[in-house]
Amino acid sequence: MPEYIVFPNPALRTLHVKLKSNAFSMQQIELLDGLGRVVLNWEGVNKTEWTLSLPTLPKGLYTLRYKDDAGVKTTKIILAQ
C-alpha cells in the first residue's frame, strides 16, 4: 500500500497530498465530515501530488479518503478555519 504525505494538518484553506513513491497514482480524493458525508470530491488521472483548495467549511475533524491503484486509505484532518 502506498504511503502519503498530507500537510499542513491542521489545515486552513489549502491541503497538500503527495505520494511518497511514483509507483502508484491517485484517482480520487474525498473529504468527509464527522458524519461520514462526502463534502468535497477531487478526481484526476494518474496524479501523484494534489493541492486541494478548501472552501469555508466549519472547523472540525474531517476524514480524507484517497483511492489509488492499490485500494482506499483514509487520514484524519483537522480544519482550523
Sequence and secondary structure as in RCSB ss.txt:
>XXXX:A:sequence
MPEYIVFPNPALRTLHVKLKSNAFSMQQIELLDGLGRVVLNWEGVNKTEWTLSLPTLPKGLYTLRYKDDAGVKTT
KIILAQ
>XXXX:A:secstr
   EEEE SSBSSEEEEEES TTS EEEEEEE TTS EEEEEEEEEESEEEEE  S  SEEEEEEEEETTEEEEE
EEEE  
